[in-house]
Amino acid sequence: MSTIITYDIPSKHSEFKQEMFKLGYKDFISDPTCKINLPNTTLYHASNSAKQAREYASSVCNRLGVKLQRCVATQWGPDWAAVCGDPL
């Protein structure tokens, strides 16, 4: 099951993303129609559950010493719609 996670943290954004990338998260989704470039604080994983995504985000924040202020993780759909967007 694929998952997207969106989050808010007060600092260390680049460090957080780099650690999540090491865990297999991406800031885009490859789709046959376009490469979907996700919003700045949203990541995608092809096989983790929503619970795993939340737990990884919490763990990374703990290691970095930052507060995970908000976090929503959910299964990536079959019923989705997107604006593909430009890379950040």
PyMOL Python script that loads the backbone (N, CA, C, O; Angstrom):
from pymol import cmd

cmd.read_pdbstr("""\
ATOM      1  N   MET A   1       0.851  -1.170   0.000  1.00  0.00           N
ATOM      2  CA  MET A   1       0.000   0.000   0.000  1.00  0.00           C
ATOM      3  C   MET A   1       0.894   1.230   0.000  1.00  0.00           C
ATOM      4  O   MET A   1       1.859   1.283   0.762  1.00  0.00           O
ATOM      5  N   SER A   2       0.602   2.205  -0.822  1.00  0.00           N
ATOM      6  CA  SER A   2       1.383   3.437  -0.851  1.00  0.00           C
ATOM      7  C   SER A   2       0.720   4.487   0.034  1.00  0.00           C
ATOM      8  O   SER A   2      -0.490   4.464   0.258  1.00  0.00           O
ATOM      9  N   THR A   3       1.543   5.404   0.528  1.00  0.00           N
ATOM     10  CA  THR A   3       1.098   6.369   1.532  1.00  0.00           C
ATOM     11  C   THR A   3       1.659   7.746   1.231  1.00  0.00           C
ATOM     12  O   THR A   3       2.777   7.878   0.733  1.00  0.00           O
ATOM     13  N   ILE A   4       0.869   8.780   1.537  1.00  0.00           N
ATOM     14  CA  ILE A   4       1.398  10.136   1.577  1.00  0.00           C
ATOM     15  C   ILE A   4       1.318  10.625   3.016  1.00  0.00           C
ATOM     16  O   ILE A   4       0.427  10.241   3.774  1.00  0.00           O
ATOM     17  N   ILE A   5       2.271  11.480   3.373  1.00  0.00           N
ATOM     18  CA  ILE A   5       2.306  12.074   4.701  1.00  0.00           C
ATOM     19  C   ILE A   5       2.545  13.569   4.534  1.00  0.00           C
ATOM     20  O   ILE A   5       3.390  13.989   3.744  1.00  0.00           O
ATOM     21  N   THR A   6       1.803  14.351   5.274  1.00  0.00           N
ATOM     22  CA  THR A   6       2.018  15.785   5.312  1.00  0.00           C
ATOM     23  C   THR A   6       2.266  16.169   6.766  1.00  0.00           C
ATOM     24  O   THR A   6       1.676  15.581   7.673  1.00  0.00           O
ATOM     25  N   TYR A   7       3.121  17.135   6.991  1.00  0.00           N
ATOM     26  CA  TYR A   7       3.600  17.416   8.339  1.00  0.00           C
ATOM     27  C   TYR A   7       3.986  18.881   8.481  1.00  0.00           C
ATOM     28  O   TYR A   7       4.211  19.571   7.487  1.00  0.00           O
ATOM     29  N   ASP A   8       4.060  19.347   9.712  1.00  0.00           N
ATOM     30  CA  ASP A   8       4.616  20.653  10.054  1.00  0.00           C
ATOM     31  C   ASP A   8       5.648  20.461  11.143  1.00  0.00           C
ATOM     32  O   ASP A   8       5.394  19.797  12.148  1.00  0.00           O
ATOM     33  N   ILE A   9       6.811  21.047  10.937  1.00  0.00           N
ATOM     34  CA  ILE A   9       7.867  21.085  11.944  1.00  0.00           C
ATOM     35  C   ILE A   9       8.401  22.519  11.984  1.00  0.00           C
ATOM     36  O   ILE A   9       8.348  23.216  10.971  1.00  0.00           O
ATOM     37  N   PRO A  10       8.915  22.973  13.135  1.00  0.00           N
ATOM     38  CA  PRO A  10       9.324  24.371  13.243  1.00  0.00           C
ATOM     39  C   PRO A  10      10.686  24.686  12.626  1.00  0.00           C
ATOM     40  O   PRO A  10      10.964  25.846  12.325  1.00  0.00           O
ATOM     41  N   SER A  11      11.539  23.680  12.431  1.00  0.00           N
ATOM     42  CA  SER A  11      12.886  23.931  11.918  1.00  0.00           C
ATOM     43  C   SER A  11      13.465  22.623  11.384  1.00  0.00           C
ATOM     44  O   SER A  11      12.834  21.569  11.460  1.00  0.00           O
ATOM     45  N   LYS A  12      14.670  22.716  10.846  1.00  0.00           N
ATOM     46  CA  LYS A  12      15.410  21.563  10.325  1.00  0.00           C
ATOM     47  C   LYS A  12      14.668  20.827   9.210  1.00  0.00           C
ATOM     48  O   LYS A  12      14.685  19.599   9.135  1.00  0.00           O
ATOM     49  N   HIS A  13      14.016  21.607   8.348  1.00  0.00           N
ATOM     50  CA  HIS A  13      13.235  21.025   7.256  1.00  0.00           C
ATOM     51  C   HIS A  13      14.098  20.180   6.309  1.00  0.00           C
ATOM     52  O   HIS A  13      13.726  19.061   5.956  1.00  0.00           O
ATOM     53  N   SER A  14      15.242  20.718   5.906  1.00  0.00           N
ATOM     54  CA  SER A  14      16.107  19.975   4.979  1.00  0.00           C
ATOM     55  C   SER A  14      16.620  18.697   5.610  1.00  0.00           C
ATOM     56  O   SER A  14      16.644  17.650   4.963  1.00  0.00           O
ATOM     57  N   GLU A  15      17.034  18.774   6.877  1.00  0.00           N
ATOM     58  CA  GLU A  15      17.544  17.604   7.571  1.00  0.00           C
ATOM     59  C   GLU A  15      16.463  16.533   7.715  1.00  0.00           C
ATOM     60  O   GLU A  15      16.728  15.341   7.552  1.00  0.00           O
ATOM     61  N   PHE A  16      15.241  16.975   8.021  1.00  0.00           N
ATOM     62  CA  PHE A  16      14.121  16.043   8.156  1.00  0.00           C
ATOM     63  C   PHE A  16      13.894  15.308   6.835  1.00  0.00           C
ATOM     64  O   PHE A  16      13.795  14.082   6.805  1.00  0.00           O
ATOM     65  N   LYS A  17      13.812  16.071   5.749  1.00  0.00           N
ATOM     66  CA  LYS A  17      13.560  15.446   4.449  1.00  0.00           C
ATOM     67  C   LYS A  17      14.676  14.476   4.080  1.00  0.00           C
ATOM     68  O   LYS A  17      14.398  13.386   3.579  1.00  0.00           O
ATOM     69  N   GLN A  18      15.922  14.847   4.314  1.00  0.00           N
ATOM     70  CA  GLN A  18      17.037  13.961   3.976  1.00  0.00           C
ATOM     71  C   GLN A  18      16.933  12.640   4.739  1.00  0.00           C
ATOM     72  O   GLN A  18      17.193  11.576   4.176  1.00  0.00           O
ATOM     73  N   GLU A  19      16.558  12.706   6.007  1.00  0.00           N
ATOM     74  CA  GLU A  19      16.405  11.475   6.792  1.00  0.00           C
ATOM     75  C   GLU A  19      15.231  10.637   6.278  1.00  0.00           C
ATOM     76  O   GLU A  19      15.321   9.411   6.228  1.00  0.00           O
ATOM     77  N   MET A  20      14.147  11.287   5.900  1.00  0.00           N
ATOM     78  CA  MET A  20      12.999  10.554   5.363  1.00  0.00           C
ATOM     79  C   MET A  20      13.339   9.953   3.990  1.00  0.00           C
ATOM     80  O   MET A  20      12.895   8.848   3.676  1.00  0.00           O
ATOM     81  N   PHE A  21      14.118  10.666   3.178  1.00  0.00           N
ATOM     82  CA  PHE A  21      14.553  10.119   1.892  1.00  0.00           C
ATOM     83  C   PHE A  21      15.342   8.829   2.107  1.00  0.00           C
ATOM     84  O   PHE A  21      15.193   7.874   1.344  1.00  0.00           O
ATOM     85  N   LYS A  22      16.180   8.801   3.143  1.00  0.00           N
ATOM     86  CA  LYS A  22      16.959   7.590   3.447  1.00  0.00           C
ATOM     87  C   LYS A  22      16.050   6.405   3.769  1.00  0.00           C
ATOM     88  O   LYS A  22      16.442   5.252   3.590  1.00  0.00           O
ATOM     89  N   LEU A  23      14.833   6.690   4.246  1.00  0.00           N
ATOM     90  CA  LEU A  23      13.862   5.646   4.582  1.00  0.00           C
ATOM     91  C   LEU A  23      12.978   5.276   3.384  1.00  0.00           C
ATOM     92  O   LEU A  23      12.045   4.485   3.524  1.00  0.00           O
ATOM     93  N   GLY A  24      13.267   5.843   2.219  1.00  0.00           N
ATOM     94  CA  GLY A  24      12.532   5.496   1.011  1.00  0.00           C
ATOM     95  C   GLY A  24      11.427   6.464   0.625  1.00  0.00           C
ATOM     96  O   GLY A  24      10.705   6.215  -0.340  1.00  0.00           O
ATOM     97  N   TYR A  25      11.277   7.562   1.355  1.00  0.00           N
ATOM     98  CA  TYR A  25      10.256   8.560   1.020  1.00  0.00           C
ATOM     99  C   TYR A  25      10.746   9.422  -0.132  1.00  0.00           C
ATOM    100  O   TYR A  25      11.949   9.606  -0.318  1.00  0.00           O
ATOM    101  N   LYS A  26       9.798   9.947  -0.902  1.00  0.00           N
ATOM    102  CA  LYS A  26      10.110  10.802  -2.046  1.00  0.00           C
ATOM    103  C   LYS A  26       9.237  12.046  -1.993  1.00  0.00           C
ATOM    104  O   LYS A  26       8.172  12.045  -1.375  1.00  0.00           O
ATOM    105  N   ASP A  27       9.698  13.106  -2.648  1.00  0.00           N
ATOM    106  CA  ASP A  27       8.907  14.331  -2.709  1.00  0.00           C
ATOM    107  C   ASP A  27       8.162  14.455  -4.035  1.00  0.00           C
ATOM    108  O   ASP A  27       7.754  15.542  -4.443  1.00  0.00           O
ATOM    109  N   PHE A  28       7.998  13.316  -4.689  1.00  0.00           N
ATOM    110  CA  PHE A  28       7.241  13.259  -5.947  1.00  0.00           C
ATOM    111  C   PHE A  28       6.630  11.869  -6.088  1.00  0.00           C
ATOM    112  O   PHE A  28       7.024  10.925  -5.402  1.00  0.00           O
ATOM    113  N   ILE A  29       5.664  11.768  -6.988  1.00  0.00           N
ATOM    114  CA  ILE A  29       5.056  10.490  -7.342  1.00  0.00           C
ATOM    115  C   ILE A  29       5.144  10.362  -8.852  1.00  0.00           C
ATOM    116  O   ILE A  29       4.695  11.246  -9.583  1.00  0.00           O
ATOM    117  N   SER A  30       5.716   9.271  -9.317  1.00  0.00           N
ATOM    118  CA  SER A  30       5.762   9.022 -10.753  1.00  0.00           C
ATOM    119  C   SER A  30       4.428   8.446 -11.188  1.00  0.00           C
ATOM    120  O   SER A  30       3.960   7.454 -10.631  1.00  0.00           O
ATOM    121  N   ASP A  31       3.830   9.058 -12.167  1.00  0.00           N
ATOM    122  CA  ASP A  31       2.538   8.636 -12.687  1.00  0.00           C
ATOM    123  C   ASP A  31       2.641   8.591 -14.208  1.00  0.00           C
ATOM    124  O   ASP A  31       3.397   9.367 -14.793  1.00  0.00           O
ATOM    125  N   PRO A  32       1.898   7.700 -14.859  1.00  0.00           N
ATOM    126  CA  PRO A  32       1.983   7.635 -16.328  1.00  0.00           C
ATOM    127  C   PRO A  32       1.649   8.950 -17.025  1.00  0.00           C
ATOM    128  O   PRO A  32       2.149   9.209 -18.120  1.00  0.00           O
ATOM    129  N   THR A  33       0.812   9.786 -16.409  1.00  0.00           N
ATOM    130  CA  THR A  33       0.419  11.034 -17.069  1.00  0.00           C
ATOM    131  C   THR A  33       1.376  12.184 -16.771  1.00  0.00           C
ATOM    132  O   THR A  33       1.529  13.087 -17.593  1.00  0.00           O
ATOM    133  N   CYS A  34       2.023  12.162 -15.601  1.00  0.00           N
ATOM    134  CA  CYS A  34       2.967  13.218 -15.253  1.00  0.00           C
ATOM    135  C   CYS A  34       3.717  12.853 -13.970  1.00  0.00           C
ATOM    136  O   CYS A  34       3.304  11.956 -13.236  1.00  0.00           O
ATOM    137  N   LYS A  35       4.805  13.547 -13.710  1.00  0.00           N
ATOM    138  CA  LYS A  35       5.502  13.421 -12.437  1.00  0.00           C
ATOM    139  C   LYS A  35       4.847  14.408 -11.479  1.00  0.00           C
ATOM    140  O   LYS A  35       4.909  15.619 -11.689  1.00  0.00           O
ATOM    141  N   ILE A  36       4.221  13.887 -10.427  1.00  0.00           N
ATOM    142  CA  ILE A  36       3.508  14.737  -9.481  1.00  0.00           C
ATOM    143  C   ILE A  36       4.506  15.239  -8.443  1.00  0.00           C
ATOM    144  O   ILE A  36       4.972  14.466  -7.606  1.00  0.00           O
ATOM    145  N   ASN A  37       4.834  16.521  -8.493  1.00  0.00           N
ATOM    146  CA  ASN A  37       5.726  17.140  -7.523  1.00  0.00           C
ATOM    147  C   ASN A  37       4.886  17.568  -6.322  1.00  0.00           C
ATOM    148  O   ASN A  37       4.005  18.419  -6.437  1.00  0.00           O
ATOM    149  N   LEU A  38       5.170  16.970  -5.178  1.00  0.00           N
ATOM    150  CA  LEU A  38       4.347  17.184  -3.987  1.00  0.00           C
ATOM    151  C   LEU A  38       4.629  18.523  -3.326  1.00  0.00           C
ATOM    152  O   LEU A  38       5.712  19.083  -3.497  1.00  0.00           O
ATOM    153  N   PRO A  39       3.655  19.046  -2.564  1.00  0.00           N
ATOM    154  CA  PRO A  39       3.889  20.273  -1.796  1.00  0.00           C
ATOM    155  C   PRO A  39       5.078  20.107  -0.846  1.00  0.00           C
ATOM    156  O   PRO A  39       5.481  18.986  -0.535  1.00  0.00           O
ATOM    157  N   ASN A  40       5.620  21.202  -0.401  1.00  0.00           N
ATOM    158  CA  ASN A  40       6.872  21.243   0.354  1.00  0.00           C
ATOM    159  C   ASN A  40       6.923  20.320   1.565  1.00  0.00           C
ATOM    160  O   ASN A  40       7.969  19.727   1.827  1.00  0.00           O
ATOM    161  N   THR A  41       5.850  20.180   2.301  1.00  0.00           N
ATOM    162  CA  THR A  41       5.879  19.344   3.510  1.00  0.00           C
ATOM    163  C   THR A  41       5.014  18.092   3.343  1.00  0.00           C
ATOM    164  O   THR A  41       4.294  17.688   4.256  1.00  0.00           O
ATOM    165  N   THR A  42       5.102  17.497   2.165  1.00  0.00           N
ATOM    166  CA  THR A  42       4.385  16.265   1.867  1.00  0.00           C
ATOM    167  C   THR A  42       5.366  15.281   1.236  1.00  0.00           C
ATOM    168  O   THR A  42       6.162  15.653   0.375  1.00  0.00           O
ATOM    169  N   LEU A  43       5.302  14.032   1.667  1.00  0.00           N
ATOM    170  CA  LEU A  43       6.171  12.998   1.131  1.00  0.00           C
ATOM    171  C   LEU A  43       5.349  11.763   0.779  1.00  0.00           C
ATOM    172  O   LEU A  43       4.221  11.602   1.245  1.00  0.00           O
ATOM    173  N   TYR A  44       5.920  10.903  -0.041  1.00  0.00           N
ATOM    174  CA  TYR A  44       5.264   9.699  -0.548  1.00  0.00           C
ATOM    175  C   TYR A  44       6.156   8.493  -0.284  1.00  0.00           C
ATOM    176  O   TYR A  44       7.379   8.577  -0.389  1.00  0.00           O
ATOM    177  N   HIS A  45       5.529   7.373   0.058  1.00  0.00           N
ATOM    178  CA  HIS A  45       6.255   6.099   0.154  1.00  0.00           C
ATOM    179  C   HIS A  45       5.427   5.042  -0.553  1.00  0.00           C
ATOM    180  O   HIS A  45       4.213   4.970  -0.364  1.00  0.00           O
ATOM    181  N   ALA A  46       6.079   4.222  -1.367  1.00  0.00           N
ATOM    182  CA  ALA A  46       5.372   3.248  -2.199  1.00  0.00           C
ATOM    183  C   ALA A  46       4.807   2.067  -1.425  1.00  0.00           C
ATOM    184  O   ALA A  46       3.892   1.405  -1.914  1.00  0.00           O
ATOM    185  N   SER A  47       5.328   1.778  -0.218  1.00  0.00           N
ATOM    186  CA  SER A  47       4.858   0.558   0.441  1.00  0.00           C
ATOM    187  C   SER A  47       4.591   0.680   1.944  1.00  0.00           C
ATOM    188  O   SER A  47       4.064  -0.266   2.528  1.00  0.00           O
ATOM    189  N   ASN A  48       4.921   1.772   2.585  1.00  0.00           N
ATOM    190  CA  ASN A  48       4.657   1.888   4.027  1.00  0.00           C
ATOM    191  C   ASN A  48       3.202   2.220   4.310  1.00  0.00           C
ATOM    192  O   ASN A  48       2.522   2.841   3.493  1.00  0.00           O
ATOM    193  N   SER A  49       2.737   1.802   5.473  1.00  0.00           N
ATOM    194  CA  SER A  49       1.383   2.140   5.912  1.00  0.00           C
ATOM    195  C   SER A  49       1.363   3.561   6.476  1.00  0.00           C
ATOM    196  O   SER A  49       2.412   4.156   6.725  1.00  0.00           O
ATOM    197  N   ALA A  50       0.170   4.089   6.670  1.00  0.00           N
ATOM    198  CA  ALA A  50       0.023   5.415   7.274  1.00  0.00           C
ATOM    199  C   ALA A  50       0.612   5.424   8.687  1.00  0.00           C
ATOM    200  O   ALA A  50       1.281   6.383   9.072  1.00  0.00           O
ATOM    201  N   LYS A  51       0.370   4.374   9.448  1.00  0.00           N
ATOM    202  CA  LYS A  51       0.907   4.293  10.808  1.00  0.00           C
ATOM    203  C   LYS A  51       2.433   4.285  10.791  1.00  0.00           C
ATOM    204  O   LYS A  51       3.063   4.968  11.598  1.00  0.00           O
ATOM    205  N   GLN A  52       3.035   3.518   9.878  1.00  0.00           N
ATOM    206  CA  GLN A  52       4.495   3.496   9.760  1.00  0.00           C
ATOM    207  C   GLN A  52       5.025   4.887   9.412  1.00  0.00           C
ATOM    208  O   GLN A  52       6.033   5.325   9.967  1.00  0.00           O
ATOM    209  N   ALA A  53       4.350   5.577   8.496  1.00  0.00           N
ATOM    210  CA  ALA A  53       4.787   6.919   8.092  1.00  0.00           C
ATOM    211  C   ALA A  53       4.795   7.864   9.286  1.00  0.00           C
ATOM    212  O   ALA A  53       5.759   8.601   9.492  1.00  0.00           O
ATOM    213  N   ARG A  54       3.728   7.845  10.066  1.00  0.00           N
ATOM    214  CA  ARG A  54       3.651   8.702  11.251  1.00  0.00           C
ATOM    215  C   ARG A  54       4.749   8.344  12.245  1.00  0.00           C
ATOM    216  O   ARG A  54       5.389   9.231  12.809  1.00  0.00           O
ATOM    217  N   GLU A  55       4.969   7.058  12.461  1.00  0.00           N
ATOM    218  CA  GLU A  55       5.997   6.629  13.415  1.00  0.00           C
ATOM    219  C   GLU A  55       7.398   7.012  12.943  1.00  0.00           C
ATOM    220  O   GLU A  55       8.218   7.441  13.754  1.00  0.00           O
ATOM    221  N   TYR A  56       7.689   6.866  11.650  1.00  0.00           N
ATOM    222  CA  TYR A  56       8.987   7.282  11.126  1.00  0.00           C
ATOM    223  C   TYR A  56       9.179   8.788  11.277  1.00  0.00           C
ATOM    224  O   TYR A  56      10.245   9.239  11.696  1.00  0.00           O
ATOM    225  N   ALA A  57       8.155   9.563  10.939  1.00  0.00           N
ATOM    226  CA  ALA A  57       8.257  11.021  11.072  1.00  0.00           C
ATOM    227  C   ALA A  57       8.520  11.412  12.522  1.00  0.00           C
ATOM    228  O   ALA A  57       9.355  12.276  12.790  1.00  0.00           O
ATOM    229  N   SER A  58       7.823  10.791  13.445  1.00  0.00           N
ATOM    230  CA  SER A  58       8.018  11.076  14.868  1.00  0.00           C
ATOM    231  C   SER A  58       9.429  10.711  15.308  1.00  0.00           C
ATOM    232  O   SER A  58      10.066  11.471  16.037  1.00  0.00           O
ATOM    233  N   SER A  59       9.920   9.562  14.875  1.00  0.00           N
ATOM    234  CA  SER A  59      11.254   9.107  15.232  1.00  0.00           C
ATOM    235  C   SER A  59      12.331  10.041  14.680  1.00  0.00           C
ATOM    236  O   SER A  59      13.276  10.387  15.388  1.00  0.00           O
ATOM    237  N   VAL A  60      12.189  10.444  13.428  1.00  0.00           N
ATOM    238  CA  VAL A  60      13.159  11.357  12.818  1.00  0.00           C
ATOM    239  C   VAL A  60      13.155  12.685  13.571  1.00  0.00           C
ATOM    240  O   VAL A  60      14.217  13.239  13.854  1.00  0.00           O
ATOM    241  N   CYS A  61      11.981  13.195  13.894  1.00  0.00           N
ATOM    242  CA  CYS A  61      11.906  14.452  14.649  1.00  0.00           C
ATOM    243  C   CYS A  61      12.590  14.309  16.005  1.00  0.00           C
ATOM    244  O   CYS A  61      13.317  15.209  16.424  1.00  0.00           O
ATOM    245  N   ASN A  62      12.372  13.207  16.687  1.00  0.00           N
ATOM    246  CA  ASN A  62      13.028  12.982  17.979  1.00  0.00           C
ATOM    247  C   ASN A  62      14.542  13.007  17.830  1.00  0.00           C
ATOM    248  O   ASN A  62      15.234  13.631  18.635  1.00  0.00           O
ATOM    249  N   ARG A  63      15.066  12.331  16.803  1.00  0.00           N
ATOM    250  CA  ARG A  63      16.519  12.314  16.583  1.00  0.00           C
ATOM    251  C   ARG A  63      17.067  13.698  16.271  1.00  0.00           C
ATOM    252  O   ARG A  63      18.180  14.039  16.672  1.00  0.00           O
ATOM    253  N   LEU A  64      16.273  14.500  15.547  1.00  0.00           N
ATOM    254  CA  LEU A  64      16.714  15.849  15.177  1.00  0.00           C
ATOM    255  C   LEU A  64      16.453  16.878  16.276  1.00  0.00           C
ATOM    256  O   LEU A  64      16.949  18.003  16.206  1.00  0.00           O
ATOM    257  N   GLY A  65      15.681  16.498  17.284  1.00  0.00           N
ATOM    258  CA  GLY A  65      15.373  17.420  18.370  1.00  0.00           C
ATOM    259  C   GLY A  65      14.374  18.500  17.987  1.00  0.00           C
ATOM    260  O   GLY A  65      14.447  19.622  18.488  1.00  0.00           O
ATOM    261  N   VAL A  66      13.444  18.166  17.103  1.00  0.00           N
ATOM    262  CA  VAL A  66      12.391  19.112  16.713  1.00  0.00           C
ATOM    263  C   VAL A  66      11.023  18.506  17.009  1.00  0.00           C
ATOM    264  O   VAL A  66      10.868  17.286  17.062  1.00  0.00           O
ATOM    265  N   LYS A  67      10.048  19.367  17.198  1.00  0.00           N
ATOM    266  CA  LYS A  67       8.693  18.917  17.503  1.00  0.00           C
ATOM    267  C   LYS A  67       7.929  18.644  16.210  1.00  0.00           C
ATOM    268  O   LYS A  67       7.926  19.467  15.295  1.00  0.00           O
ATOM    269  N   LEU A  68       7.288  17.491  16.146  1.00  0.00           N
ATOM    270  CA  LEU A  68       6.368  17.197  15.053  1.00  0.00           C
ATOM    271  C   LEU A  68       5.046  17.862  15.433  1.00  0.00           C
ATOM    272  O   LEU A  68       4.266  17.311  16.210  1.00  0.00           O
ATOM    273  N   GLN A  69       4.803  19.049  14.881  1.00  0.00           N
ATOM    274  CA  GLN A  69       3.663  19.863  15.304  1.00  0.00           C
ATOM    275  C   GLN A  69       2.327  19.344  14.780  1.00  0.00           C
ATOM    276  O   GLN A  69       1.330  19.319  15.503  1.00  0.00           O
ATOM    277  N   ARG A  70       2.323  18.933  13.522  1.00  0.00           N
ATOM    278  CA  ARG A  70       1.123  18.384  12.904  1.00  0.00           C
ATOM    279  C   ARG A  70       1.560  17.305  11.936  1.00  0.00           C
ATOM    280  O   ARG A  70       2.636  17.383  11.343  1.00  0.00           O
ATOM    281  N   CYS A  71       0.711  16.289  11.779  1.00  0.00           N
ATOM    282  CA  CYS A  71       1.057  15.193  10.875  1.00  0.00           C
ATOM    283  C   CYS A  71      -0.213  14.448  10.489  1.00  0.00           C
ATOM    284  O   CYS A  71      -1.009  14.066  11.347  1.00  0.00           O
ATOM    285  N   VAL A  72      -0.389  14.249   9.202  1.00  0.00           N
ATOM    286  CA  VAL A  72      -1.464  13.407   8.691  1.00  0.00           C
ATOM    287  C   VAL A  72      -0.849  12.470   7.665  1.00  0.00           C
ATOM    288  O   VAL A  72      -0.169  12.908   6.737  1.00  0.00           O
ATOM    289  N   ALA A  73      -1.090  11.193   7.837  1.00  0.00           N
ATOM    290  CA  ALA A  73      -0.634  10.191   6.880  1.00  0.00           C
ATOM    291  C   ALA A  73      -1.849   9.384   6.445  1.00  0.00           C
ATOM    292  O   ALA A  73      -2.715   9.056   7.256  1.00  0.00           O
ATOM    293  N   THR A  74      -1.901   9.071   5.163  1.00  0.00           N
ATOM    294  CA  THR A  74      -3.040   8.326   4.645  1.00  0.00           C
ATOM    295  C   THR A  74      -2.614   7.510   3.430  1.00  0.00           C
ATOM    296  O   THR A  74      -1.608   7.798   2.782  1.00  0.00           O
ATOM    297  N   GLN A  75      -3.392   6.508   3.152  1.00  0.00           N
ATOM    298  CA  GLN A  75      -3.142   5.679   1.978  1.00  0.00           C
ATOM    299  C   GLN A  75      -3.328   6.514   0.717  1.00  0.00           C
ATOM    300  O   GLN A  75      -4.260   7.314   0.620  1.00  0.00           O
ATOM    301  N   TRP A  76      -2.441   6.322  -0.237  1.00  0.00           N
ATOM    302  CA  TRP A  76      -2.553   7.011  -1.532  1.00  0.00           C
ATOM    303  C   TRP A  76      -3.495   6.228  -2.410  1.00  0.00           C
ATOM    304  O   TRP A  76      -3.205   5.078  -2.738  1.00  0.00           O
ATOM    305  N   GLY A  77      -4.550   6.774  -2.781  1.00  0.00           N
ATOM    306  CA  GLY A  77      -5.536   6.295  -3.463  1.00  0.00           C
ATOM    307  C   GLY A  77      -6.094   5.588  -4.359  1.00  0.00           C
ATOM    308  O   GLY A  77      -5.078   5.371  -5.019  1.00  0.00           O
ATOM    309  N   PRO A  78      -6.978   5.004  -4.964  1.00  0.00           N
ATOM    310  CA  PRO A  78      -7.048   5.070  -6.421  1.00  0.00           C
ATOM    311  C   PRO A  78      -7.762   6.322  -6.908  1.00  0.00           C
ATOM    312  O   PRO A  78      -7.627   6.691  -8.075  1.00  0.00           O
ATOM    313  N   ASP A  79      -8.515   6.979  -6.041  1.00  0.00           N
ATOM    314  CA  ASP A  79      -9.308   8.154  -6.451  1.00  0.00           C
ATOM    315  C   ASP A  79      -8.572   9.417  -6.023  1.00  0.00           C
ATOM    316  O   ASP A  79      -8.813   9.943  -4.936  1.00  0.00           O
ATOM    317  N   TRP A  80      -7.676   9.903  -6.878  1.00  0.00           N
ATOM    318  CA  TRP A  80      -6.915  11.089  -6.558  1.00  0.00           C
ATOM    319  C   TRP A  80      -6.946  12.044  -7.735  1.00  0.00           C
ATOM    320  O   TRP A  80      -7.231  11.652  -8.867  1.00  0.00           O
ATOM    321  N   ALA A  81      -6.651  13.288  -7.456  1.00  0.00           N
ATOM    322  CA  ALA A  81      -6.527  14.299  -8.498  1.00  0.00           C
ATOM    323  C   ALA A  81      -5.380  15.199  -8.097  1.00  0.00           C
ATOM    324  O   ALA A  81      -5.200  15.468  -6.909  1.00  0.00           O
ATOM    325  N   ALA A  82      -4.599  15.671  -9.052  1.00  0.00           N
ATOM    326  CA  ALA A  82      -3.425  16.469  -8.725  1.00  0.00           C
ATOM    327  C   ALA A  82      -3.137  17.486  -9.820  1.00  0.00           C
ATOM    328  O   ALA A  82      -3.521  17.303 -10.975  1.00  0.00           O
ATOM    329  N   VAL A  83      -2.467  18.541  -9.444  1.00  0.00           N
ATOM    330  CA  VAL A  83      -1.789  19.439 -10.374  1.00  0.00           C
ATOM    331  C   VAL A  83      -0.341  19.006 -10.320  1.00  0.00           C
ATOM    332  O   VAL A  83       0.274  19.068  -9.255  1.00  0.00           O
ATOM    333  N   CYS A  84       0.220  18.573 -11.424  1.00  0.00           N
ATOM    334  CA  CYS A  84       1.554  17.960 -11.397  1.00  0.00           C
ATOM    335  C   CYS A  84       2.613  18.897 -10.827  1.00  0.00           C
ATOM    336  O   CYS A  84       3.482  18.441 -10.084  1.00  0.00           O
ATOM    337  N   GLY A  85       2.572  20.161 -11.141  1.00  0.00           N
ATOM    338  CA  GLY A  85       3.456  21.156 -10.533  1.00  0.00           C
ATOM    339  C   GLY A  85       4.897  21.069 -10.978  1.00  0.00           C
ATOM    340  O   GLY A  85       5.347  20.069 -11.538  1.00  0.00           O
ATOM    341  N   ASP A  86       5.606  22.155 -10.710  1.00  0.00           N
ATOM    342  CA  ASP A  86       7.039  22.236 -11.001  1.00  0.00           C
ATOM    343  C   ASP A  86       7.807  21.740  -9.786  1.00  0.00           C
ATOM    344  O   ASP A  86       7.320  21.849  -8.661  1.00  0.00           O
ATOM    345  N   PRO A  87       8.993  21.200  -9.996  1.00  0.00           N
ATOM    346  CA  PRO A  87       9.810  20.771  -8.842  1.00  0.00           C
ATOM    347  C   PRO A  87      10.117  21.955  -7.938  1.00  0.00           C
ATOM    348  O   PRO A  87      10.187  23.094  -8.400  1.00  0.00           O
ATOM    349  N   LEU A  88      10.300  21.688  -6.655  1.00  0.00           N
ATOM    350  CA  LEU A  88      10.650  22.754  -5.703  1.00  0.00           C
ATOM    351  C   LEU A  88      12.085  23.147  -5.869  1.00  0.00           C
ATOM    352  O   LEU A  88      12.569  24.029  -5.159  1.00  0.00           O
TER     353      LEU A  88
END
""", "prot")
cmd.dss("prot")
cmd.show_as("cartoon", "prot")
cmd.util.cbc("prot")
cmd.orient("prot")
